[in-house]
Amino acid sequence: MTAPRPAEPCDEDLARLAGLHGVATSYRPSPDRTVTASAAAVVRVLAALGVDAGTPQAARAALAAREEELAGRLLPPTVVLWSEGGDGGTTAVPAAVASLPEGTRLDVGTEQGESRASTDPRDALGGLPPGVHTLTAVAPDGRTAGAHLVVAPPRLPTPAGRSHGLLVQLYSLLSHRSWGMGDLGDLAELTAWAGRTLGTGFVQVNPLHAAVPGAPTDPSPYRPSSRRFPDPVHLRVEDVPEFGHLDAPEKMRALRERAGRLRESVLDEGALIDRDAVWELKREALALVAGVPLGPGRRAAYCDFLAEEGQALEDHATWYALAEVHGPDWHRWPAALRDPRSRETARARTELRERVDFHSWLAWLTDTQLTAAQRTAREAGMPLGVVHDLAVGVHPGGADAWAQQEYFAAGMSVGAPPDAFNARGQDWGLPPWRPDRLAASGYEPFRRLLRALFRYAGALRIDHVMGLFRLWWVPQGEPPTEGAYVRYDAEAMLAVLVLEASRAGAVVIGEDLGTVEPGVREALRERGVLGTSVLWFERDWDGDGRPLPPEDWRADCLATATTHDLPSTAARLTGEHVELRDRLGLLTRPLEVERAEAAADTAEWLEALTRLGLLHGAGGGGDTSSEEAGIQAVHRFLLRTPARMIGVWLPDGVGDRRPQNLPGTWDQYPNWRLPIADAQGRPVTLEQLAASPRLRALMEVLRG
C-alpha cells in the first residue's frame, strides 16, 4: 500500500471513488454547517475497505476499476424484497431487479428448498415466504449474477396496547441470594414480582454480552468480547440443575461463604461491585458443577444447542480456551493462532478440548437461564418480558473480532465526530463491520446475532441505532476528528432486523438520541422500529425551545425520564449532577454558570408540570417541593404522552442520586460498579425494593 497523502480536502477523483464505496467526504453536523473530511482520513478508510487510493494515480486506477465493475454488474450482492401487504396481492419489484435487461431470467431458490424461474419478475418474486433466499439473474447476452434475496414483512407489528416497565442495570440489582452482583436469578425474581404486583409489561436490562476475561475486566457492558453469546458471570449457580447433585459440599459451602462476604461488602460496607471477584468464585463453583454428569434429557438438550450454534459456538469457546493460555488479546497470540481456521488453531482446539467444552457448556447454561427468565416474565403477565440491549460493537481483541476477522475493518474504530456536546469527537474503541463483506454474505453475521438474542428477548433495544445507516470510522492512532462516515445499506440492515424480529414476535427499540441524520427516524418508523425519547431532551426545538407539550410527543417510542448515561431524576431535580461533575473536575464553565443553567432548565420543566396539574404531594401529601413529588410528576407527564412504552429507571423508584455511568470519566468515577441505592446512598436489595413504599407509590402513578 502506498503512503497516504497529506491532510487536505479530497480531489475530484478521490471524492468520486469514496462515494462509490459509501465513504462520505463531508458531513453536516447542523443544517447550516458542512464539515469536509481530510483526504488522509478518506484514504485510510478506503484502505480498510481494500481500496488503494494512496496516490492520485492509484485513486484514478481504483476509480476506473470500480466504475467498470458497477457498470457490468447485473445485481448487487444482496437484494431486498418487502413482502406483500394490503395492496391487493401485488409485488413491488426491487429497483435492482427492475433495472435488469428485458428478458432476463430470474431463478429463485428458497430457504425451504423450493425453486422457481421466470422472465417476469412478478412471477419469480411474487408470494415468496419471508427469509433469505438465493436469486440468480441470467441476462439475454449470457451474463449471470447471483445475489442473496432478503424477503421481509413491510414493518413490524405495533405493540398491542400500551405498557410501562422498569429499566435496570442487572449487575446493580443485588439480592440476598446473589454473589456480589445481580444475576439471572435476580432478573427472574424481579420480572415475576413486577409483572404480578406492579402490572409492568417489561424489564429492560443492560447488554449481557460475554466480557473480555482477565483482571481487571473492563466493567462496561458496551465493549464486550462477543455479542453473539451471553456472559456466564450472570449465572445463578444454585439454579443449575446439576448443582443439587454435587458430592463436594464442603468446597461449595466455602465458596458460598466467600460469596456471602463479597455480597455483604457491597451491601453493608460500601464496597464497589467487583465483577472479577464474582467471576473467580463462580468459575470455581461451576468447575465443580461441571463434574456432575448430565442426565439423558439434559445431555440431549446440550447436544442440540451445540448443533444449532455450530461453528460460531466452537469459535467462541475456542477463543476463551486460548485466552486462558495466551491472554485476552488475540493480536498478541502466536501468529498461527491468530487465524481461527489455521491448522495450528485446529490442533490447539483438540488439545484444549476439555476447556472448549467447558466454555461451550457455560454458554448453554447462560442461554437456558436467560430463556427461563423470559418465560418467567411472560408467565407473570408481561406482554413483552425482558428487553435486551445490543451494544454497538465488540472489543478489538475479543472473541468476535478474532472469529469474524473477515467482516471487521482492520485498523479502524467506531466513534463520533465533534459536535455541540463533545468538541473533540469520540473514539469508542470498537472495530466496525465492513459493509461490503456484510452484503456479500447476505448479512449472515447480523442475522445470526439477532437470531441468538431474539431467542430469549421479548424486545431488543439497539444502542446507537443510527449505526444501521452509517458509522464514523476513525483510523487507529488518529484523533476522532480525523475520521469519515461510512454508509451501510440501511434497507438491507432494516430488512434483516424486521425479518428476524418478526419471526421471534419481538419488538425493536432504537436508541436514537443526540444528532440524527435527516430521514433516519422516518425510515425506522416506517418499518415499525420504536425510538427513544428522554424527557429532558424533548423540547420544541423548532419553536420557542420550551418543554414539548405531552400531546406533541411521538407515539412510536419508549419514553423515559433518564437512562444509564444520564443523571438520575432525583439528581436532576436537586442539581446534584452539577455538583458531582464539579467535584470530578469535569465542568468546562464556572460552577455558578452551570448551576444557573441547570436550575433554569429544571425550573422550566417544573413550571410545565405545575401548569398541567401534575405536581402533587408525594404519597398523596401536600408537599410538592420534594424531589419524590417531582419524580412522580415527571412520570405523570410521561403518561400524558402517546408513547407506546414508558420506562421507569428503577433507581428513580428509591431516590438514587448517582448515575451508573458518567461519560467522559474512567478512574475518576466508579462507572458500571454501583449497586442501586436510596437517597442517602445506602445500597437497596431486591427484597427491599419489593417492600419499598416509595417505589410502589411511583408505580401506582403509572398504573393510574
KOLLUM-523596 format. One line per 2 residues: number of its first residue (from 0); their letters; for each residue x, y, z of C-alpha. Coordinates in pm, 1 decimal. Each point is the difference from the previous one (the first is absolute). Layout:
NUM	A	X/Y/Z  ...
//
This chain:
0	MT	0.0/0.0/0.0  137.9/342.2/-95.5
2	AP	50.2/275.1/256.7  -307.0/213.4/77.2
4	RP	-13.9/348.6/-137.3  21.8/295.3/244.2
6	AE	-299.8/150.3/179.8  -194.7/194.9/-263.6
8	PC	-346.9/-9.0/-156.2  -76.8/-280.2/-244.3
10	DE	51.2/68.0/-369.0  -269.5/-89.3/-249.8
12	DL	124.6/-352.4/-77.3  41.1/-90.4/366.6
14	AR	-340.6/142.8/85.5  -168.1/-200.0/-277.6
16	LA	184.2/-317.4/101.0  -98.3/48.2/362.7
18	GL	-362.4/53.7/-94.6  -9.9/-321.6/-201.4
20	HG	118.4/-189.4/308.4  -241.5/169.7/238.5
22	VA	260.5/226.0/162.9  -119.3/355.9/58.7
24	TS	247.4/282.4/-66.8  -205.2/244.1/207.3
26	YR	-279.2/7.9/255.6  -241.3/254.4/146.2
28	PS	-2.3/21.2/381.2  -274.5/262.2/-33.6
30	PD	-217.2/121.1/-290.1  212.0/311.9/-46.5
32	RT	345.6/-157.0/24.0  198.5/-243.7/-213.4
34	VT	324.5/-161.9/115.5  238.4/-148.8/-255.6
36	AS	191.2/-320.7/76.7  373.8/11.3/-60.5
38	AA	144.0/-184.5/-295.6  228.2/-192.2/236.4
40	AV	-297.5/-131.3/199.9  -189.3/-98.1/-314.3
42	VR	305.2/-181.6/-138.4  43.9/-201.4/319.4
44	VL	-368.4/-87.7/16.0  7.0/-115.1/-361.7
46	AA	308.9/-207.3/78.3  -195.7/-176.0/275.2
48	LG	-253.0/-88.4/-270.4  276.0/-148.3/-214.6
50	VD	28.1/299.0/-236.0  339.7/158.3/-72.8
52	AG	-38.5/376.2/-45.1  332.1/105.6/149.6
54	TP	115.4/194.1/-307.4  -192.7/185.1/-272.8
56	QA	98.4/-271.3/-245.7  -122.2/-275.5/232.2
58	AR	-326.1/184.6/63.0  -63.7/41.3/-374.7
60	AA	70.3/-367.2/-63.3  -228.3/-107.3/285.2
62	LA	-272.1/237.0/-124.2  15.3/-141.2/-351.1
64	AR	-12.9/-356.0/133.0  -296.8/77.8/225.3
66	EE	-194.0/174.4/-275.8  62.2/-292.5/-235.3
68	EL	-108.7/-246.6/268.4  -324.2/184.2/72.3
70	AG	-77.5/54.5/-368.5  21.9/-372.2/-71.5
72	RL	-175.6/-119.6/314.2  -343.0/-150.8/-46.1
74	LP	-91.2/-18.9/368.5  135.7/128.6/329.6
76	PT	110.8/-269.8/246.7  -321.2/30.9/204.1
78	VV	-345.1/93.3/-127.9  -291.3/92.1/227.2
80	LW	-361.1/-88.6/-70.4  -262.1/130.3/239.5
82	SE	-266.4/-269.6/-3.5  -356.5/55.3/-109.5
84	GG	-224.2/216.7/214.9  -350.7/122.9/-31.9
86	DG	38.6/108.3/-362.0  -211.8/-259.3/-170.0
88	GT	276.0/-256.4/-22.9  232.4/192.4/-228.1
90	TA	375.0/-22.5/45.0  218.0/311.2/-3.5
92	VP	298.4/-105.5/-210.9  333.0/111.6/152.3
94	AA	172.7/272.8/-199.5  304.8/-223.5/-53.4
96	VA	-220.5/-257.4/-170.8  -211.9/251.4/-190.6
98	SL	316.2/142.0/-160.6  108.3/-336.4/-145.7
100	PE	1.0/-36.1/-380.9  -334.1/-101.9/-144.0
102	GT	-27.1/-375.9/-35.4  231.2/-79.4/292.5
104	RL	-90.9/-331.5/161.7  -25.2/-2.5/377.5
106	DV	67.3/-324.1/186.8  -101.3/-1.8/367.5
108	GT	93.0/-265.1/255.7  -179.4/35.7/332.1
110	EQ	119.0/-84.0/349.3  -256.9/-277.7/-3.8
112	GE	168.4/-167.5/-298.0  -255.2/100.9/-263.0
114	SR	95.9/156.7/-331.9  -165.5/203.5/-270.1
116	AS	107.5/175.2/-319.8  -158.1/264.1/-221.6
118	TD	83.7/293.5/-222.7  -287.0/188.2/164.2
120	PR	127.5/146.7/329.7  -347.2/-7.2/154.1
122	DA	-33.5/-370.5/-72.0  347.8/-74.2/131.2
124	LG	-29.9/208.2/315.1  -370.1/2.3/78.5
126	GL	-118.6/-185.1/310.5  344.7/-91.7/127.6
128	PP	7.0/-87.3/371.0  203.1/219.0/237.3
130	GV	361.7/-109.0/18.7  338.2/32.5/-168.1
132	HT	-12.3/-174.6/-335.7  232.1/-21.9/-300.2
134	LT	-62.1/200.2/-315.3  175.3/-63.4/-332.5
136	AV	-40.7/225.5/-301.6  80.9/-127.3/-350.9
138	AP	4.3/282.3/-254.4  -79.5/-53.2/-369.8
140	DG	365.5/64.1/-86.0  108.8/-290.4/222.6
142	RT	120.3/199.8/299.0  -95.7/-143.9/336.8
144	AG	-3.6/133.9/353.0  -93.2/-142.7/334.9
146	AH	-135.6/183.2/303.1  -150.5/-59.1/341.4
148	LV	-369.7/86.4/0.2  -129.0/124.5/335.0
150	VA	-378.0/-22.3/15.5  -142.2/178.0/303.9
152	PP	-340.0/122.5/118.9  -52.0/368.7/-80.4
154	RL	9.5/96.1/368.6  -5.2/-139.1/347.8
156	PT	-343.1/-15.5/161.2  -86.4/279.3/241.5
158	PA	19.4/-114.3/363.2  -343.4/-98.9/123.8
160	GR	-118.7/264.6/242.5  214.0/220.1/217.2
162	SH	243.6/-126.5/260.9  223.4/131.5/272.9
164	GL	305.8/-171.1/137.9  326.1/22.8/188.3
166	LV	349.4/83.6/-123.8  287.3/-147.4/199.7
168	QL	368.1/-83.7/-27.9  -11.2/-364.4/105.3
170	YS	336.7/-3.1/181.3  -131.9/279.2/229.6
172	LL	-301.8/-205.6/112.6  132.8/-202.9/292.8
174	SH	-216.0/-230.3/207.1  84.1/-199.8/311.8
176	RS	59.2/-297.2/-231.2  231.9/154.4/-258.4
178	WG	377.5/-35.0/18.2  108.1/363.3/14.4
180	MG	-180.8/123.4/-313.1  -344.9/-41.3/-150.8
182	DL	-54.2/-321.7/-195.1  -256.8/-180.2/-211.5
184	GD	-170.1/-138.1/308.4  -53.4/358.3/114.0
186	LA	-131.9/90.8/-345.0  -254.1/-281.3/13.2
188	EL	-107.8/106.7/350.4  -35.8/362.5/-108.7
190	TA	-210.2/-84.5/-304.1  -224.0/-236.3/198.1
192	WA	-59.7/258.8/273.4  -33.8/303.7/-227.3
194	GR	-231.0/-173.8/-244.0  -231.7/-143.1/263.8
196	TL	8.1/282.2/256.8  65.4/317.6/-196.3
198	GT	-163.5/-91.7/-329.4  313.1/81.2/-196.5
200	GF	29.1/-111.6/-359.2  376.9/-27.5/-28.7
202	VQ	338.8/21.8/170.6  285.5/145.3/-204.1
204	VN	355.3/-99.6/90.4  349.6/98.1/-107.8
206	PL	186.9/-208.0/-260.6  76.0/-343.7/143.6
208	HA	259.4/-79.3/-267.2  308.6/-207.6/81.6
210	AV	277.1/215.4/146.3  371.9/-4.0/-70.8
212	PG	155.1/-215.4/277.5  292.0/96.2/218.6
214	AP	47.7/227.6/297.1  -83.7/276.7/6.5
216	TD	-287.6/-60.8/-238.3  -141.2/302.5/-179.5
218	PS	-325.9/44.0/195.5  -182.6/166.8/-289.2
220	PY	-267.9/-228.9/-146.6  29.4/195.1/-324.3
222	RP	349.5/-124.8/-97.7  -39.1/-378.0/9.8
224	SS	210.5/-281.6/-133.1  -302.7/-144.2/-176.8
226	RR	-351.4/117.0/-74.8  -98.1/-343.2/-129.0
228	FP	14.7/-179.5/334.9  -91.6/110.2/354.6
230	DP	231.8/34.6/297.2  -3.4/-288.3/251.3
232	VH	80.2/242.8/283.0  -376.4/59.9/7.7
234	LR	-77.2/-364.2/82.0  -178.0/-88.5/323.0
236	VE	216.8/-298.2/91.3  -258.6/-155.7/232.0
238	DV	-254.6/-5.6/-285.2  212.2/-233.4/-214.4
240	PE	-180.9/-337.1/40.3  324.4/-193.1/50.3
242	FG	82.4/218.9/301.7  -236.6/-208.6/211.4
244	HL	203.6/-315.6/-69.7  342.2/127.4/104.9
246	DA	205.4/-235.5/216.2  234.1/275.3/124.8
248	PE	-214.5/177.8/258.8  291.8/138.7/199.2
250	KM	163.0/163.2/-301.3  -328.2/151.7/-113.0
252	RA	-83.7/117.2/350.3  332.7/180.7/17.6
254	LR	-62.9/166.3/-337.0  -347.4/111.5/104.2
256	ER	137.4/143.5/323.7  252.4/201.8/-200.9
258	AG	-282.0/111.1/-228.8  -198.4/109.8/304.1
260	RL	288.6/210.2/123.5  36.1/153.8/-344.8
262	RE	-370.6/83.7/-5.7  11.6/148.3/350.2
264	SV	299.1/215.9/-89.7  -210.6/166.8/-270.3
266	LD	-325.5/21.2/194.1  132.4/82.8/346.0
268	EG	352.2/136.8/-32.9  -19.8/230.7/-299.8
270	AL	221.5/-208.9/-228.1  -38.4/23.9/-376.1
272	ID	-130.9/-289.2/-204.7  302.9/-211.6/-91.9
274	RD	-80.4/-200.0/-308.8  340.6/-168.9/-0.8
276	AV	-42.2/-126.3/355.1  -352.7/-122.0/-78.4
278	WE	119.1/-188.5/-306.5  291.4/-156.2/185.9
280	LK	-245.2/-153.0/248.6  -251.2/-105.9/-261.7
282	RE	267.2/-151.3/-222.4  120.0/-216.9/287.9
284	AL	-355.7/-99.5/86.8  -94.1/-76.1/-358.9
286	AL	312.7/-211.3/-40.9  -133.8/-215.4/283.5
288	VA	-347.5/-13.1/-154.1  152.2/-100.3/-334.9
290	GV	115.5/-321.8/162.9  -360.7/-115.8/42.0
292	PL	-107.5/-200.6/-307.2  -297.7/129.6/-194.1
294	GP	-310.2/-215.9/1.3  -124.2/-140.7/-333.0
296	GR	-246.9/280.9/-62.2  243.4/273.7/94.8
298	RA	272.0/-162.3/-209.0  -233.6/-4.5/-301.1
300	AY	-87.7/365.8/51.9  368.7/92.4/21.9
302	CD	78.1/-192.7/-318.2  -284.5/179.6/-176.4
304	FL	147.8/332.6/107.9  344.6/-98.3/-129.0
306	AE	-147.0/-106.0/-332.5  -212.0/310.6/-36.9
308	EG	280.5/243.6/79.5  259.6/-196.1/-197.2
310	QA	316.6/173.4/-112.3  -87.9/326.4/175.8
312	LE	-7.8/-164.5/343.2  309.3/-207.9/-71.7
314	DH	190.3/317.0/-92.7  -129.0/181.1/307.1
316	AT	98.3/-277.3/239.0  335.6/-47.2/-174.4
318	WY	84.7/367.4/42.5  -73.7/-17.2/374.4
320	AL	206.7/-316.5/36.0  291.7/157.6/-188.2
322	AE	-34.8/321.5/202.3  58.8/-201.3/317.5
324	VH	338.3/-99.0/-140.5  108.5/298.9/-208.5
326	GP	-189.4/297.0/145.7  -317.0/186.6/-100.8
328	DW	133.3/185.4/-307.4  32.4/-227.2/-301.0
330	HR	228.2/248.9/-175.9  269.9/-103.3/251.0
332	WP	-41.9/-373.7/-47.8  247.2/-208.4/-200.3
334	AA	-45.1/94.2/-364.9  -152.5/-331.6/-108.0
336	LR	-270.2/19.7/268.8  -117.5/338.6/-117.7
338	DP	-173.9/-178.0/-286.6  -306.8/-189.4/125.1
340	RS	18.0/-231.1/-304.9  368.8/-91.3/18.8
342	RE	123.7/-355.1/58.0  173.8/117.2/316.0
344	TA	-328.0/135.5/136.1  -174.4/-328.5/-81.2
346	RA	278.4/-186.2/178.7  -24.6/229.2/302.4
348	RT	-376.0/-48.2/7.9  50.5/-374.5/20.4
350	EL	262.8/31.9/273.2  -227.5/233.2/197.5
352	RE	-321.8/-190.4/-71.0  -93.7/-23.6/369.1
354	RV	24.3/376.3/38.6  -181.2/54.5/-328.1
356	DF	-280.8/-223.0/122.0  -7.0/182.2/334.5
358	HS	-50.9/336.4/-167.7  -259.6/-145.6/-237.2
360	WL	-182.3/-141.4/301.6  10.0/340.9/172.4
362	AW	-156.2/162.5/-305.6  -276.5/-261.4/4.2
364	LT	-68.6/43.9/372.1  -21.8/376.3/-38.2
366	DT	-226.3/-31.1/-300.8  -235.6/-230.2/191.2
368	QL	-20.3/236.7/298.9  -65.4/294.9/-229.3
370	TA	-279.1/-196.3/-166.1  -138.4/-90.9/341.6
372	AQ	-3.1/366.2/107.0  -200.0/95.1/-309.7
374	RT	-239.1/-287.3/60.8  -46.6/113.8/360.4
376	AR	-74.4/353.6/-118.5  -265.8/-116.4/-243.7
378	EA	-155.9/-228.4/259.2  -21.2/303.9/230.2
380	GM	-220.6/170.8/-257.4  254.5/216.8/-174.3
382	PL	-92.5/48.3/-367.4  364.2/64.3/-92.5
384	GV	210.2/-138.3/283.4  373.8/62.0/-4.6
386	VH	131.4/272.7/-228.4  362.0/-75.8/-85.7
388	DL	256.0/252.6/-117.7  226.7/-35.9/-303.6
390	AV	331.3/185.6/29.3  140.3/190.8/-299.1
392	GV	300.7/-227.6/-40.1  261.9/-222.0/159.4
394	HP	348.0/22.7/148.4  268.4/-17.1/-271.8
396	GG	191.2/-270.7/187.9  -302.1/-212.7/86.5
398	AD	-167.9/-315.0/-124.0  -220.6/146.5/-273.1
400	AW	279.1/211.9/-147.9  219.3/-312.4/-16.3
402	AQ	-258.3/-241.5/-136.4  -152.3/243.4/-252.8
404	QE	311.4/183.3/-115.3  -114.2/8.7/-360.5
406	YF	-301.2/211.1/97.1  184.0/264.6/202.9
408	AA	191.5/300.2/-136.0  358.6/-38.4/116.2
410	GM	160.6/310.9/141.7  -329.3/182.8/50.6
412	SV	-207.1/92.7/303.0  -359.0/119.8/30.9
414	GA	-59.8/338.1/157.2  -169.5/334.0/-54.5
416	PP	112.3/325.7/-161.0  21.5/321.2/200.5
418	DA	-337.4/149.9/88.0  -157.1/249.6/238.9
420	FN	35.5/-245.4/288.6  357.5/-116.2/-64.1
422	AR	230.8/235.3/-187.3  272.7/-264.1/-36.0
424	GQ	-219.4/-277.9/-130.6  -3.1/-354.7/137.0
426	DW	187.4/-325.1/-60.1  -185.8/-298.3/145.6
428	GL	274.7/-252.9/-67.5  -231.8/-236.7/-190.5
430	PP	94.8/-135.1/-344.0  -276.9/55.7/-257.6
432	WR	-153.2/-258.1/-226.0  92.5/32.2/-368.0
434	PD	-316.2/76.6/-196.3  132.6/-169.1/-314.0
436	RL	72.8/-327.5/178.9  -338.4/6.8/177.9
438	AA	-181.4/44.9/-330.1  201.2/-275.5/-169.8
440	SG	-102.2/-244.7/274.5  -367.2/91.8/-5.9
442	YE	54.6/161.6/341.8  55.6/-339.2/156.5
444	PF	192.2/127.6/309.0  -276.2/250.3/73.4
446	RR	-270.6/-261.4/-51.5  164.6/-250.8/231.6
448	LL	56.2/265.9/263.2  -363.6/108.3/-3.9
450	RA	-128.6/-356.4/-2.9  203.7/-83.3/310.3
452	LF	-127.2/304.1/191.4  -362.9/-43.1/-102.2
454	RY	3.1/-352.2/138.5  -43.9/143.4/350.1
456	AG	-104.3/363.1/-60.5  -354.3/129.5/-6.1
458	AL	140.3/320.1/-144.0  340.4/128.0/-105.0
460	RI	146.5/344.8/56.0  266.1/88.4/-256.6
462	DH	259.8/241.0/132.8  83.7/278.2/-248.2
464	VM	-250.9/-129.7/-253.0  127.3/262.4/-243.7
466	GL	284.9/-245.6/-58.7  -230.6/-198.0/-227.4
468	FR	31.1/292.5/-240.4  355.1/130.8/46.8
470	LW	289.5/-8.9/245.6  286.7/237.6/65.5
472	WV	322.8/-189.0/-67.6  314.0/123.3/176.5
474	PQ	339.2/-129.4/-118.9  201.2/-144.3/289.1
476	GE	252.6/244.4/137.2  -193.3/301.6/-122.6
478	PP	-225.6/233.9/199.5  -376.8/-37.4/-54.1
480	TE	3.5/317.5/-209.3  198.1/-189.3/-266.3
482	GA	-277.3/-238.1/-96.2  -268.2/-41.5/-262.3
484	YV	-352.4/-134.8/-21.5  -46.2/-336.0/-169.9
486	RY	-345.4/-84.9/-123.1  -170.1/-338.0/41.4
488	DA	-287.9/-136.2/-206.2  -267.0/112.3/245.4
490	EA	-280.2/-164.2/-196.8  173.1/-338.2/21.8
492	ML	90.5/44.6/367.4  -358.4/96.4/82.3
494	AV	-139.1/-286.5/-207.3  211.6/-251.5/192.5
496	LV	-101.5/161.5/329.2  -370.0/-4.2/-85.9
498	LE	24.9/-356.8/-130.1  161.5/-143.0/312.8
500	AS	-209.0/205.5/244.7  -324.3/-98.3/-171.8
502	RA	99.0/-366.5/6.7  51.3/31.2/376.0
504	GA	-310.8/211.3/56.0  220.1/264.8/164.0
506	VV	-7.5/378.1/22.4  302.4/210.5/-100.0
508	IG	99.0/327.6/166.4  265.2/219.8/-155.3
510	ED	210.4/229.6/218.4  -12.5/308.5/-221.0
512	LG	107.6/272.9/241.1  228.7/284.9/-94.9
514	TV	80.9/117.4/-351.2  -192.2/-210.8/-251.4
516	EP	41.3/17.9/-375.7  -314.1/127.8/-179.2
518	GV	-226.1/-281.8/-112.2  126.4/-259.8/247.6
520	RE	-284.2/28.0/250.6  -251.3/-1.8/-283.1
522	AL	151.3/-315.7/-151.5  -2.5/-175.9/337.3
524	RE	-359.8/98.5/67.8  -105.9/-123.8/-343.7
526	RG	132.3/-345.9/89.5  -157.8/-7.0/346.1
528	VL	318.8/62.2/200.6  -76.7/207.3/310.0
530	GT	217.3/294.4/98.1  121.5/123.2/339.3
532	SV	-118.5/326.6/154.5  149.6/136.8/322.8
534	LW	-203.1/268.7/173.7  275.7/255.9/57.8
536	FE	91.7/2.4/-370.1  -355.6/35.4/-132.2
538	RD	-37.1/368.0/-73.3  -157.4/199.5/-280.3
540	WD	328.8/46.9/-180.8  -174.3/137.2/-310.5
542	GD	-192.6/254.3/206.8  61.7/170.7/331.5
544	GR	224.5/-274.9/140.7  -225.4/-55.8/300.2
546	PL	-102.8/-346.7/127.9  -193.1/-185.6/-267.6
548	PP	-366.2/-43.0/100.3  -83.7/-366.9/65.2
550	ED	-251.6/-17.3/-284.2  273.0/96.6/-247.1
552	WR	228.8/-290.9/84.6  34.1/-281.7/-250.1
554	AD	-198.1/-315.6/71.5  243.2/-253.6/-141.8
556	CL	254.4/14.5/278.1  116.7/-111.6/341.2
558	AT	-37.3/310.0/218.6  215.9/32.0/310.5
560	AT	117.5/260.1/249.0  364.3/-106.1/-17.3
562	TH	244.2/-271.8/-107.3  313.1/-167.7/133.3
564	DL	218.3/271.6/-158.4  -193.4/291.3/151.6
566	PS	-57.7/138.6/349.1  -273.9/-165.0/202.1
568	TA	-322.2/198.0/18.1  59.6/78.4/367.6
570	AR	346.0/138.2/-78.8  -139.8/203.1/-288.5
572	LT	-274.4/151.5/216.4  236.2/88.7/285.6
574	GE	292.3/112.7/-216.7  231.4/-259.1/150.8
576	HV	116.5/-111.1/-344.1  172.2/337.4/-45.1
578	EL	169.7/-26.1/337.7  125.3/-349.4/-86.1
580	RD	156.6/115.9/-325.1  156.2/293.3/181.4
582	RL	158.0/-227.7/263.1  148.0/-211.8/-276.6
584	GL	136.9/298.5/-190.2  -216.7/-61.3/-305.5
586	LT	-160.8/341.6/-37.9  121.6/214.6/-288.2
588	RP	-169.4/315.6/130.0  -14.9/164.2/345.0
590	LE	-205.3/-191.3/255.9  -240.5/291.7/45.9
592	VE	-78.2/5.9/-372.2  -61.7/-375.4/-10.2
594	RA	-218.3/16.0/312.0  -208.5/284.3/-137.6
596	EA	-51.3/-170.0/-336.5  -97.8/-331.7/159.4
598	AA	-234.6/171.9/245.2  -167.4/194.6/-280.3
600	DT	-47.4/-316.8/-204.3  -156.0/-182.2/295.8
602	AE	-215.8/300.9/89.7  -149.1/5.1/-349.6
604	WL	-99.1/-363.7/29.9  -140.7/44.2/350.9
606	EA	-202.1/296.5/-123.4  -139.0/-213.1/-282.1
608	LT	-84.9/-280.8/241.9  -174.3/245.5/233.4
610	RL	-192.9/163.1/-285.1  -129.8/-342.7/-105.0
612	GL	-103.8/-82.4/356.4  242.8/-291.0/24.2
614	LH	205.7/109.6/300.6  -167.5/-149.7/305.9
616	GA	129.3/-69.9/347.1  197.2/-324.0/22.2
618	GG	-207.5/-288.1/126.5  -314.6/211.4/-21.1
620	GG	131.7/263.2/244.6  8.9/371.2/-48.9
622	DT	374.2/54.5/-38.0  65.8/60.5/-367.8
624	SS	357.5/122.1/52.8  160.3/-339.0/69.3
626	EE	197.1/-169.5/-272.9  -221.3/-307.2/50.8
628	AG	-300.9/207.7/-99.0  197.7/127.0/-298.8
630	IQ	87.7/-351.8/-111.5  -364.7/-103.5/17.7
632	AV	-102.2/310.8/-195.5  254.2/-75.7/-272.8
634	HR	-151.3/-344.2/-44.9  -355.1/138.6/-0.6
636	FL	121.1/215.8/-287.7  133.8/-305.2/-184.3
638	LR	-338.6/-162.7/48.9  -161.8/299.1/-173.1
640	TP	208.0/-57.8/-314.7  -114.6/-245.1/-270.1
642	AR	319.7/-207.3/45.1  -68.7/-371.8/-42.8
644	MI	253.3/-95.2/267.9  89.0/187.1/318.6
646	GV	314.2/-100.0/186.3  78.2/69.2/365.3
648	WL	368.0/9.0/94.7  -14.0/-237.2/296.9
650	PD	242.1/206.8/214.3  -242.8/292.2/-37.7
652	GV	-249.4/-206.6/197.6  212.0/32.8/315.8
654	GD	152.8/343.5/-60.3  349.2/-109.2/-106.2
656	RR	216.0/306.6/-73.1  289.4/-167.9/-178.8
658	PQ	28.9/-69.3/-372.8  106.6/-350.6/-96.6
660	NL	232.5/142.2/-263.0  149.6/345.9/-29.5
662	PG	118.8/47.1/-359.6  341.1/158.8/-29.2
664	TW	137.3/-169.4/311.6  209.4/-309.8/58.1
666	DQ	176.6/-22.2/336.8  -163.8/313.4/138.7
668	YP	-338.9/-168.7/44.5  -105.9/-363.0/70.2
670	NW	-187.1/-52.3/-325.4  -198.9/-324.5/-29.0
672	RL	89.6/-105.6/357.1  -268.0/154.7/222.0
674	PI	-290.1/-184.0/163.3  -343.7/161.5/-0.8
676	AD	-16.2/231.4/302.3  -249.4/223.3/179.5
678	AQ	12.4/377.6/33.1  264.3/-28.3/272.0
680	GR	222.9/-222.8/-211.3  -79.6/-320.1/194.3
682	PV	-16.2/-309.5/-224.1  -350.8/-138.3/-50.2
684	TL	-52.2/-371.9/-56.8  -259.5/-157.3/-225.1
686	EQ	-191.6/-106.0/310.9  0.3/359.1/128.1
688	LA	-109.3/130.3/-338.9  -297.1/-233.9/5.9
690	AS	-98.3/135.8/342.6  66.3/367.9/-79.8
692	PR	-306.2/225.8/46.5  175.0/266.8/-206.0
694	LR	46.5/-229.5/-300.4  -356.2/-127.4/24.6
696	AL	-134.7/356.0/15.2  190.9/88.1/-318.3
698	ME	-124.7/-307.2/-182.9  -357.2/75.3/108.5
700	VL	33.5/325.3/-191.9  50.5/-199.7/-318.6
702	RG	-270.8/-251.4/79.3  -239.1/291.6/41.6
//
